[in-house]
Amino acid sequence: MSMGQAGMLFVFGFAFLIAAIVIVSMLVWASTKKAQASAAREANYRELAAKAGEDSAEIKASLAELKGRLASVERMLKEVD
């Protein structure tokens, strides 16, 4: 193998190594971004679930209050009859 061929092989090998490093780096970066997006989406779902639970508790309290008022109105109507 002549000196020129060895130099060319070194250059091609070095270029291949750089390309492999760039590709692996891009794959790792994409995987990281995907994981971050997934974590953000899960956090939004947790927040939405917590808000739905709070809203449900408020609705139950309002319904209980309305039932109490309705019972009071029914008693008043029975007294009037």
C-alpha distances in whole Angstrom, upper triangle without the diagonal:
4,7,8,6,7,10,11,10,12,15,15,16,18,20,20,22,24,25,26,28,30,31,32,34,36,36,38,40,41,42,44,46,47,48,50,52,53,54,56,58,59,60,62,63,65,67,68,69,71,73,74,75,77,78,79,81,83,84,85,88,89,90,92,93,94,96,98,99,100,102,104,105,106,108,110,110,112,114,115,116
4,5,5,6,9,10,11,12,14,16,16,18,20,21,22,24,26,27,29,30,32,33,35,36,37,39,41,42,43,45,47,48,49,51,53,54,55,57,58,60,61,63,64,66,67,69,70,72,74,75,76,78,79,81,82,84,85,87,89,90,91,93,95,95,97,99,100,101,103,105,106,107,109,111,111,113,115,116,117
4,6,5,6,9,10,11,12,14,15,16,18,20,21,22,24,26,27,29,30,31,33,35,36,37,39,41,42,43,45,46,48,49,51,52,54,55,57,58,60,61,63,64,66,67,69,70,72,73,75,76,78,79,81,82,84,85,87,88,89,91,93,94,95,97,99,99,101,103,104,105,108,109,110,111,114,115,116
4,5,5,6,9,10,11,12,14,15,16,18,20,21,22,24,26,27,28,30,31,33,35,36,37,39,41,42,43,45,47,48,49,51,52,54,55,57,58,60,61,63,64,66,67,69,70,72,73,75,76,78,80,81,82,84,86,87,88,90,91,92,94,96,97,98,100,102,103,104,106,107,108,110,112,113,114
4,5,5,6,9,10,10,12,14,15,16,18,20,21,22,24,26,27,28,30,31,33,34,36,37,39,40,42,43,45,46,48,49,51,52,54,55,57,58,60,61,63,64,66,67,69,70,72,73,74,76,78,79,80,82,84,85,86,88,90,91,92,94,95,96,98,100,101,102,104,106,106,108,110,111,112
4,5,5,6,9,10,10,12,14,15,16,18,20,21,22,24,25,27,28,30,31,33,34,36,37,39,40,42,43,45,46,48,49,51,52,54,55,57,58,60,61,63,64,66,67,69,70,72,73,74,76,78,79,80,82,84,85,87,88,89,91,93,94,95,97,99,100,101,103,104,105,107,109,110,111
4,5,5,6,9,10,10,12,14,15,16,18,20,21,22,24,26,27,29,30,31,33,35,36,37,39,41,42,43,45,47,48,49,51,52,54,55,57,58,60,61,63,64,66,67,69,70,72,73,75,76,78,79,81,82,83,85,87,88,89,92,93,94,96,97,98,99,102,103,104,106,108,109,110
4,5,5,6,8,10,10,12,14,15,16,18,20,21,22,24,26,27,28,30,31,33,34,36,37,39,40,42,43,45,46,48,49,51,52,54,55,57,58,60,61,63,64,66,67,69,70,72,74,75,76,78,80,81,82,84,85,86,88,90,91,92,94,96,96,98,100,101,102,104,106,107,108
4,5,5,6,8,10,10,12,14,15,16,18,20,21,22,24,26,27,28,30,31,33,34,36,37,39,40,42,43,45,46,48,49,51,52,54,55,57,58,60,61,63,64,66,67,69,70,72,73,74,76,78,79,80,82,84,85,86,88,89,90,92,94,95,96,98,100,100,102,104,105,106
4,6,5,6,8,10,10,12,14,15,16,18,20,21,22,24,26,27,28,30,31,33,34,36,37,39,41,42,43,45,46,48,49,51,52,54,55,57,58,60,61,63,64,66,67,69,70,72,73,75,76,78,79,81,82,83,85,87,88,89,91,93,94,95,97,99,99,101,103,104,105
4,5,5,6,9,10,10,12,14,15,16,18,20,21,22,24,26,27,28,30,31,33,35,36,37,39,41,42,43,45,47,48,49,51,52,54,55,57,58,60,61,63,64,66,67,69,70,72,73,75,76,77,79,81,82,83,86,87,87,90,91,92,93,96,97,98,99,102,103,104
4,5,5,6,9,10,10,12,14,15,16,18,20,21,22,24,25,27,28,30,31,33,34,36,37,39,40,42,43,45,46,48,49,51,52,54,55,57,58,60,61,63,64,65,68,69,70,72,74,75,76,78,79,80,82,84,85,86,88,90,90,91,94,95,96,98,100,101,102
4,5,5,6,9,10,10,12,14,15,16,18,20,21,22,24,26,27,28,30,32,33,35,36,37,39,41,42,43,45,47,48,49,51,52,54,55,57,58,60,62,63,64,66,68,69,70,72,73,74,76,78,79,80,82,84,84,86,88,89,90,93,94,95,96,99,100,101
4,5,5,6,9,10,11,12,14,15,16,18,20,21,22,24,26,27,29,30,32,33,35,36,37,39,41,42,43,45,47,48,49,51,53,54,56,57,58,60,61,63,65,66,67,69,71,72,73,75,77,78,79,81,82,83,85,87,88,89,91,93,93,95,97,98,100
4,5,5,6,9,10,11,12,14,15,16,18,20,21,22,24,26,27,29,30,31,33,35,36,37,39,41,42,43,45,47,48,49,51,53,54,55,57,59,60,61,63,65,66,67,69,70,71,73,75,76,77,80,81,81,84,85,86,87,90,91,92,93,96,97,98
4,5,5,6,9,10,10,12,14,15,16,18,20,21,22,24,26,27,29,30,32,33,35,36,37,39,41,42,43,45,47,48,49,51,53,54,55,57,58,60,62,63,64,66,68,69,70,72,74,74,76,78,79,80,82,84,85,86,88,90,90,92,94,95,96
4,5,5,6,9,10,11,12,14,15,16,18,20,21,22,24,26,27,28,30,32,33,35,36,37,39,41,42,43,45,47,48,49,51,52,54,56,57,58,60,62,63,64,66,67,69,70,72,73,74,77,78,79,81,83,83,85,87,88,89,91,93,94,95
4,5,5,6,9,10,10,12,14,15,16,18,20,21,22,24,26,27,29,30,31,33,35,36,37,39,41,42,43,45,47,48,49,51,53,54,55,57,59,60,61,63,65,66,67,69,71,71,73,75,76,77,79,81,82,83,85,87,87,89,91,92,94
4,5,5,6,9,10,11,12,14,15,16,18,20,21,23,24,26,27,29,30,32,33,35,36,38,39,41,42,43,45,47,48,49,51,53,54,55,57,59,60,61,63,64,65,68,69,70,71,74,75,75,78,79,80,81,84,85,86,87,90,91,92
4,5,5,6,8,10,11,12,14,15,16,18,20,21,23,24,26,27,29,30,32,33,35,36,38,39,41,42,43,45,47,48,49,51,52,54,56,57,58,60,62,63,64,66,68,68,70,72,73,74,76,78,79,80,82,84,84,86,88,89,90
4,6,5,6,9,10,11,12,14,15,16,18,20,21,22,24,26,27,28,30,31,33,35,36,37,39,41,42,43,45,46,48,49,51,52,54,56,57,58,60,61,63,64,66,67,69,71,72,73,75,77,77,79,81,82,83,85,87,88,89
4,6,5,6,9,10,10,12,14,15,16,18,20,21,22,24,26,27,29,30,32,33,35,36,37,39,41,42,43,45,47,48,49,51,53,54,55,57,59,60,61,63,65,65,67,69,70,71,73,75,76,77,79,81,81,83,85,86,87
4,5,5,6,9,10,11,12,14,15,17,18,20,21,23,24,26,27,29,30,32,33,35,36,38,39,41,42,43,45,47,48,49,51,53,54,55,57,58,59,61,63,64,65,68,69,69,72,73,74,75,78,79,80,81,84,85,86
4,5,5,6,9,10,10,12,14,15,16,18,20,21,23,24,26,27,29,30,32,33,35,36,37,39,41,42,43,45,46,48,50,51,52,54,56,57,58,60,62,63,64,66,67,68,70,72,73,74,76,78,78,80,82,83,85
4,5,5,6,9,10,11,12,14,15,16,18,20,21,23,24,26,27,29,30,32,33,35,36,38,39,41,42,44,45,46,48,50,51,53,54,55,57,59,60,61,63,65,66,67,69,71,72,73,75,76,77,79,81,82,83
4,5,5,6,9,10,11,12,14,15,16,18,20,21,22,24,26,27,29,30,32,33,35,36,38,39,41,42,43,45,47,48,49,51,53,54,55,57,59,59,61,63,64,65,67,69,70,71,73,75,75,77,79,80,81
4,5,5,6,9,10,11,12,14,15,16,18,20,21,23,24,26,27,29,30,32,33,35,36,37,39,41,42,43,45,47,48,49,51,52,53,55,57,58,59,62,63,63,65,67,68,69,72,73,74,75,78,79,80
4,5,5,6,9,10,11,12,14,15,16,18,20,21,23,24,26,27,29,30,31,33,35,36,37,39,41,42,44,45,46,48,50,51,52,54,56,57,58,60,62,62,64,66,67,68,70,72,73,74,76,78,79
4,5,5,6,9,10,11,12,14,15,17,18,20,21,23,24,26,27,29,30,32,33,35,36,38,39,41,42,44,45,47,48,49,51,53,54,55,57,59,60,61,63,65,66,67,69,70,71,73,75,76,77
4,5,5,6,9,10,11,12,14,15,16,18,20,21,23,24,26,27,29,30,32,33,35,36,37,39,41,42,43,45,47,48,49,51,53,53,55,57,58,59,61,63,64,65,67,69,69,71,73,74,75
4,5,5,6,9,10,11,12,14,15,17,18,20,21,23,24,26,27,29,30,31,33,35,36,37,39,41,42,43,45,47,48,49,51,52,53,56,57,58,60,62,62,63,66,67,68,70,72,73,74
4,5,5,6,9,10,11,12,14,15,17,18,20,21,23,24,26,27,29,30,32,33,35,36,38,39,40,42,44,45,46,48,50,51,52,54,56,57,58,60,61,62,65,66,67,69,71,72,73
4,5,5,6,9,10,11,12,14,15,17,18,20,21,23,24,26,27,29,30,32,33,34,36,38,39,41,42,43,45,47,48,49,51,53,54,55,57,59,59,61,63,64,65,67,69,70,71
4,5,5,6,9,10,11,12,14,15,17,18,20,21,23,24,26,27,29,30,31,33,35,36,37,39,41,42,43,45,47,47,49,51,52,53,55,57,58,59,61,63,63,65,67,68,69
4,5,5,6,9,10,10,12,14,15,16,18,20,21,23,24,26,27,29,30,31,33,35,36,37,39,41,42,43,45,46,48,50,51,52,54,56,57,58,60,61,62,64,66,67,68
4,5,5,6,9,10,11,12,14,15,17,18,20,21,23,24,26,27,29,30,32,33,35,36,38,39,40,42,44,45,46,48,50,51,53,54,55,57,59,60,61,63,65,66,67
4,5,5,6,9,10,11,12,14,15,16,18,20,21,22,24,26,27,28,30,32,33,35,36,37,39,41,42,43,45,47,48,49,51,52,53,55,57,58,59,61,63,64,65
4,5,5,6,9,10,11,12,14,15,16,18,20,21,23,24,26,27,29,30,31,33,35,36,37,39,41,42,43,45,46,47,49,51,52,53,55,57,57,59,61,62,64
4,5,5,6,9,10,11,12,14,15,17,18,20,21,23,24,26,27,29,30,32,33,35,36,38,39,40,42,44,45,46,48,50,51,52,54,56,57,58,60,61,63
4,5,5,6,9,10,11,12,14,15,17,18,20,21,22,24,26,27,28,30,32,33,34,36,38,39,40,42,43,45,47,48,49,51,53,54,55,57,59,60,61
4,5,5,6,9,10,11,12,14,15,16,18,20,21,22,25,26,27,29,30,31,32,35,36,37,39,41,42,43,45,46,47,48,51,52,53,55,57,58,59
4,5,5,6,9,10,10,12,14,15,16,18,20,21,23,24,25,27,29,30,31,33,35,36,37,39,41,41,43,45,46,47,49,51,52,53,56,57,58
4,5,5,6,9,10,11,12,14,15,17,18,20,21,23,24,26,27,29,30,32,33,35,36,38,39,40,42,44,45,46,48,50,51,52,54,56,57
4,5,5,6,9,10,11,12,14,15,16,18,20,21,22,24,26,27,28,30,32,33,34,36,37,38,40,42,43,44,46,48,49,50,52,53,55
4,5,5,6,9,10,10,12,14,15,16,18,20,21,22,24,25,26,28,30,31,32,35,36,37,39,40,41,42,45,46,47,49,51,52,53
4,5,5,6,9,10,11,12,14,15,17,19,20,21,23,24,26,27,29,30,31,33,35,36,38,39,41,42,44,45,46,48,50,51,53
4,5,5,6,9,10,11,12,14,16,17,18,20,21,23,24,26,27,29,30,32,33,34,36,38,39,40,42,44,45,47,48,50,51
4,5,5,6,9,10,10,12,14,15,16,18,20,21,22,24,26,27,28,30,31,32,34,36,37,38,40,42,43,44,46,47,49
4,5,5,6,9,10,10,12,14,15,16,18,20,21,23,24,25,27,29,30,31,33,35,36,37,39,41,41,43,45,46,48
4,5,5,6,9,10,11,13,14,15,17,19,20,21,23,24,26,27,29,30,32,34,35,36,38,40,41,42,44,45,47
4,5,5,6,8,10,11,12,14,15,16,18,20,21,22,24,26,27,28,30,32,33,34,36,38,39,40,42,43,45
4,5,5,6,9,10,10,12,14,15,16,18,20,21,22,24,26,26,28,30,31,32,34,36,37,38,40,42,43
4,5,5,6,9,10,11,12,14,15,17,19,20,21,23,25,26,27,29,30,31,33,35,36,37,39,41,42
4,5,5,6,9,10,11,12,14,15,17,18,20,21,23,24,26,27,29,30,32,33,35,36,38,39,41
4,5,5,6,9,10,10,12,14,15,16,18,20,21,22,24,26,27,28,30,32,33,34,36,37,39
4,5,5,6,9,10,10,12,14,15,16,18,20,21,22,24,26,27,29,30,31,33,35,36,37
4,5,5,6,9,10,11,12,14,15,17,19,20,21,23,24,26,27,29,30,32,33,35,37
4,5,5,6,9,10,11,12,14,15,17,18,20,21,23,24,26,27,29,30,32,33,35
4,5,5,6,9,10,10,12,14,15,16,18,20,21,22,24,26,27,28,30,31,33
4,5,5,6,9,10,10,12,14,15,16,18,20,21,23,24,26,27,29,30,32
4,5,5,6,9,10,11,12,14,15,17,19,20,21,23,25,26,27,29,31
4,5,5,6,9,10,11,12,14,15,16,18,20,21,22,24,26,27,29
4,5,5,6,9,10,10,12,14,15,16,18,20,21,22,24,26,27
4,5,5,6,9,10,11,12,14,15,17,19,20,21,23,25,26
4,5,5,6,9,10,11,12,14,15,17,18,20,21,23,25
4,5,5,6,9,10,10,12,14,15,16,18,20,21,23
4,5,5,6,9,10,10,12,14,15,16,18,20,21
4,5,5,6,9,10,11,13,14,15,17,19,20
4,5,5,6,9,10,11,12,14,15,17,19
4,5,5,6,9,10,10,12,14,15,17
4,5,5,6,9,10,11,12,14,16
4,5,5,6,9,10,11,13,15
4,5,5,6,9,10,11,13
4,5,5,6,9,10,11
4,5,5,6,9,10
4,5,5,6,9
4,5,5,6
4,5,5
4,5
4
